[in-house]
Amino acid sequence: MAKAKTAYVCADCGAEHSKWQGQCVECGAWNTLSEFVVQPAAKSAGAARRSGYAGAANDAPRVTPLTAVAVTAESRTLTGIGELDRVLGGGLVDGSVVLIGGDPGIGKSTLLLQMLGKLGEVLPSVYVTGEESLAQVAARAQRLELPLAPLQALAETCIERILAEAAASRPRALVIDSIQTIWTELLTAAPGSVSQVRESAAKLTRFAKETGTSVFLVGHVTKEGGIAGPRVLEHMVDAVLYFEGESGSRFRVLRAFKNRFGAVNELGVFAMSEKGLREVPNPSAIFLSAHAGPTPGSAVMVTREGSRPLLVEVQALVDQSSLGNPRRVALGLEQNRLAMLLAVLHRHGGVAAYDQDVFVNVVGGIRVQETAADLPVLLAVLSSLRDRPLPEKAIAFGEVGLSGEIRPVPNGEERLKEAAQHGFLRAIVPKANAPKKARIGEMEIIGVERLAQAIDACR
């Protein structure tokens, strides 16, 4: 029997090294190398042919033109939770592997248990727990008032025994909570190590593709917010979802960062209650502050997360700086882009803020990553600097260029319709996004081409 080879694998980039060292030579990360036992490769087709296996040549893959491949639409099953179906791209795909990460206590296990409570009535499913006992899982299901009849659970951490039970019971949905607790008998490393996580995930992925079972993997997160373990784990699965939420807030946001069967950056919004996670039918309401009247430094924009337009409030506070280098703080926005927008405001808007501390925050803890936030950020900064509120029931969106032009953004008409449905009366948008009609319902639409025009429209 060949002696097992030991390699050291980087948890960030997956690069292999022959010996341990403090820094990965590929990505430069420190203290990320972990021991990994490399298994001997299987016999090649040529070796198998020489050993007398006649079917080896016939089993070898062949080059096939795509015109000869029958393309069929993947079959989807609704989970019974609309916000989860939205993030998954329209439902659960047979044979898909989904990785869900999030902070401890954010609600990952609660969401998946609620999903199986509704999905179990349609498809046979199994909840595999490696961190809790079956009594704890049953107590949580009773607390969430879930039907216990369709719920089947297994308390096991060995991947070989889990797959043996799954092969016998043949579930159509399998939840692993969590992947860091699963280990394989082939390796001697401790559970949660790079080698154990990668090998266990590989076995589950092969099982999902061969049997058509939909597999959900719960992953722990690091201090930086990424999923613990090797980064190759995110490449092995079909979808990567992150559960986010601010401490002390009952609202949770489920976001897709990778999805082979749907759009990325899709957003699902939940509210944590005594009976588990509840869907939020109107997420725009939680991202808008309830002001008694017009407030300086507040602007409302329409952002787009995946296929959903959302109304988000951007707040700015501009104050005289006592420092030689005034602060630029952005929460929910890119800080370097804020500095660039302030330079554009000075050059093309005639408003200087070089001696002011500027703080910008997106209400609700959401992170806006698109350029449509440029115009509302500048209007909120200008409103706070002048201590003059923007017109009541007004929204804005648009990208601001370095020469002061207001550039259009995608799906402008859908954003305007969303704002009109929420009772807004004025919209300051790029001229290229303005429809031919000057109004949508009772909302007046003002199309602008330059930053100076947008500033004048706010008076």
N, C-alpha and C positions, 0 to 999 in steps of 0.2 A: 504493500500500500504506500502510495507516494506521501511524503511528508508535507503537512499543511504549511502553506506559505503565509507569513505575517506581513501585512502592509499597514501603513498609517495614512488614514484618510482625513482630509480637511472637511470639517462640518459645514463650511460656508460654500466652497466651490466644488468639493468632491474630488480634488486632485489627490493622487496616491503618491506616497513617499516610501522609500525603502527603510528609513529609520526615523525615529522621533526627533523633532526639532521644534524650537519655540515658535517659529514663524513659517507660514506656508509660502513657498517660493512662487506659487502661481498667483495668488490673490493678495498676499501681503498681510493676511490676518494673523493675529497672535493667539497662541494657546487654543487652537482649534483642531489639532491633530489627535485622532483617537485610533486605538489599535483595531485592526480589522483582519479577520482570518479569511484568506482568499481560498476558495474551493477550487480543486482541480477541474479544468474544463472537460466537458463531455467529449466523447470520441467524435472526430470529424467524419464526414461522409466517406472520405477516402479510406480512413482507418476502418470504418465499419464495413466497407466493401471488401477490404482485404481480410477482415476477420470472418467473412462468410455471410454477412447480412445482405441478402439479395434485395431487400426493399429499400436500402439506403439511398440509392440513386433516384428511385421514384419519389421519395419523400422530400427531396431537395427542392427548395423554392425556385420558381422559374420567373423570368421577366414576362410581364403581362401588360399589353397596351390598355390604357384606361378606357378605351372605347369598348373593350370586351368585358369590362367590369359592370355588373348590374348595380346601379345606384338607387337605393331605396331610402325613403325618409325614415329616420329613426322613430321607433314607437315610444311614446311618452305616457307616463302615468301620473296623474295629478295626486299630489301628496295630501290634499285637503287643507293646506295652509297656503293661501294665495300669495303672501309676500315671499315665502320660500320658493314657490313655483316660479315667481317672477325672476328671482335671482338665478335659479337653475336654468332659465331660458325657456320656460313653458312647461315644466314638469320633469319627472324623473326618467332618465334614459336607461334602458336595459343594458346591463354590463358596464355601467359607468362607475368610476371611483372618484368620490368627492372627499376632499380634505377640508375640515372646518377647524379653524384656530381662533383663539381668543383668550383674554385674561381669565384667571381662575374666578369662578362664581359669576361669570357674565351671562350664563344661560345656555351653554352649548348642549349639555346633557338634557336639560329641560326641553329645549326645542326638538331634539331628536326623539325623545320619549313621546312628546306630544305628536310628532309626525307618525311614529309607529302606531300610536293609539288610533289614529284615523286611517293610516295606510294598511294596518293589519286586518281591517275589515274587507279589504279588496285583495291584498297580496299577502301570502305568508311571510313573516319577517321574524328576525331574531335580534335581540339586543344583547351584545356581549360586553360584560363589564369586567374590567380588570382592576378597578379601584374601589368598588363598593361590593357589598354582599347582596344577595338576592332579596333579603328582607328590606334593605335600604331602598332598592329599586322599587319594590312593591309598595313601600310606604310613600315614596314620592309619587307614584302613579295614583294612589288613593288620594293624596293631598291635592293633586291636580284634577281629581274627579275624572280620570280616564277610565274607559272600559277595560277591565283586566282580562276578559276572555280572549281577545285577539293578541294580547301581548305575551311573547315568549322570551325568556331571558336565559343567559348562560353566564356563569361566573367562572372564567377560565382565562389564563394568560399564555398558555403554550399554543403556538400557532398550528402545530400539527394536530393537536386534539380539537382545536376550533374548526379546522377545515374538515376533519373527520366527522364531527357533529353536523357541520353544514352540509356535507355530502349526503348524510343520512336523512336529515330533515328537509333538505332542498328549499331553503327560503328564497324569496325573490328580492328581499331587502335585508341587508346585514349591516349592523352598526357596531363599530369597534371603539370602545371608550376605555382607555385611550391607546393610541398606537405606541406610546412610549412605555407602556407596561407589558407589551407583548414580546415574547422571546421565542427563539427556535432552538431545538435540540442539536442542530448542526454546529452551533457556535458556542464557545465557552465564555464569551463576553457577558457582562451584566446587562439586564434589561434596561432599555433607555439609551444604550450606547449607540454609536453610529452604525456599527455592523448589525446589531440586532434590529434596529428600526428599519434599516434599508432592506435587509433580507426578509423581514416579516411583511413589509409593505409590498415587496416584489411578489411574494407568494400570494398575498391577497389580491393583487392586481391580476395575476395569471388566473386565479380562481374566478374572478369576476368576468374576465374575457371569455373563459372557456365555458362557463355555465350561464352567462347572461344575468348574473345576480348583481344588483346595484349595491355598492359598498360605500358606507360612510365611515371615514376615519376622523376621530377627534384628536387634535394635536395640541400639545402644550406650547406656550409661547415663551420667548426669552425676555430679558429686561428691555431689549430694544424693540420688542413688539413683533419680531419674526417668529415663525414656527420653529421650535427646538428640534435639533437633529440635523441631518445632512440636507443641504439645499436641493440635492438630487431628488428628494422626496416630492418636492413640488413639481418636478418635471415628470415624474412617473404617473401622477394622477391626472384625471381629466378636468377637474375643476378645483380651484382653491378659493374658499370662502373665509372671510374674516368677520368675527363678531366684535363690534366695537360699542363702546358706551362710556360716558364720563362717570367718574365715581360720584355717588350721591344722586345720580339721575336715574329715573326709572325707564328711560327710553333706551332702546338698543337698535343699532344699525347693522344689518347684515349686508356685506359688500362682496362682490365677486371680483377677484383679481386675475383669475384665469378661468376660462370656460371654453372647452372644445365644442360644446353644443349650444352655445348662446353668446350673448354680448357680455363683454367685461364691463366693470364699473357699474353694473346694475345694482340697484339699491333696494333693500327691503327694510321696513321700519316696524319695530315691535315696541310694546310697552309691557314692562314686568309688573305683574299683579300677584295677588295671593294665590290665584289659581293658575299660575304659569304665565307664559308669554301670550300677549293678545295683539292681534294685528291692528295697525293704525291706518284707518281708511283714508285719512286726509293728513299726510305727513307735513304738508306745508304749514299747518297750524302750529306745530311744535317748534318750527324754525323762525317764527315771528314773535317778537315780544309784544305784550299787550300794554301799549302806552295809553295813558288817558287822553293825550293830545299830541300834536306835532312836537317832536323832540330834536334838538340840534345834534348833528353827528350820526344820524340814522338814515340809512338808505335801504330800499328793498330791491332785490334783483331776482331774476328768474334764471336759475341754473338748470342744467340738464344732467341727470345721473342715469346713464344707460338710455332707456327708452322713456324715462319719466321726467317731465318738467317739475321743478320744485321752486317754491317761493322761499327765499332765504333773506334774512336781514343782516346787513353789514353795518357794524357800529365802529365809529372812529372817535378818538379823543386826541385833540391837539392842544398842547400846553407849552408854556414858555419853559425852555430848557435852562437848567443851571449848570450844565456840563459843557465842556469844550467841544465834545462830540455828541450831538443830540442823538437820542435813541430812536430806533426804528424797530418796532415790535409788531409782528403779524402772527395771529393765531387763526389757523384755518386757511391761510394764504401763504404764498411764497414770499419770504422776506426780501429777497433780492429784487423781485418784481415790484414790491412796494417802493423801494428806493428809486427804481427807474421811473415809476409813475409820478413820484414827487418831483423828479427832475423835469418831466414833461409838463407837469402843472406849472412849474416856475417859468419854463421857457415859452410855452405856447398858451398858457392861461393867465400869465402875468401875476401869479400868486406865489409868493415865496414862503417856504417853510423850513429853510435851512437852519434857523435858530430855534426850532420848535421840536419838542418830543412828540412823536406820532405813534399812537397805538391803534391797531386795527384788529377787530375780532369778528368772527362769523358766529352768529347766535346758534345755539343748539349743539355745538361741538362738531358740526359737519366740516369736512375739508373740501374746499372748492379748488379744483385743479384746472379749470378751463379759463380762457382769456376773457370770457364774457363778463367777468367780475371787474375788469379794469375801470369801466366808466362808473359804476356805482361806488367803487372804492374812492375814486377821486371826488365824487359828489359828496360822499360822507365826510371826507377830510375837509373839503371846502366848507361844508355846513358847520362842522365843529370849530373851524378856525374863525369863521365870521360870527359864530354863536347865533346862527339863523337857521331854523328848520327848513327842510325841503317842502315843496308843496304837498299838501295832505293827499293821501291815496295815490301816490305816484310811485312808479317802478322804473327801473332803468337796466339796460344791459348793453354791452358792446365792447369790442377790443379797441384799445387806444394805441396808436402807432407812435414811433419816436418823433415823427414830424407833426404830431398833433391831430392826425386824421382819425376818424372813428370808423373802424372796419366792421363789416358784418360778421355775424356768428351763425352757425348752422341752426336749422329748425326755428327760425325766428317767428313764424306764424303760430306754431304750437305754443311757444312761450307767451305770446300775446293773448292767445285764447285762454291759457291757464290763469293769467293775471285778470282777464275780464271776468272769468267765472268767480273770482274771489272779491269782486267789487271794486277794483282799482279804477280810477277815473282818468289817469294820465300816464303815458308811457313815453319815455325818452330813449329812443333806439337809433341804431345806425340807419341812415337813409335807405341803404340797400335792403334792409330788413323790413322797412315800412310798407304795408300793403297799399294798393291803389286808393282804397277808401281811407279817409282820414279818421274814421272811427270804427271800433268793433264794439257794438252795443252802445253803452254810454261812455266808453273809454276813448279819450282823445289820444291820438298817436302823433308824436312829434319826431320827425326824422331829421337827424343832424349829420353833418359831414365833418365838422371840425370841433375840437374841444371847446373853443370859445362859444360856438353856437349852443352846445350842451349847457354851458354855465349860464348863458343868457336865458335858456328855457326854464331854469330853476328859479328865476326871480319872480 
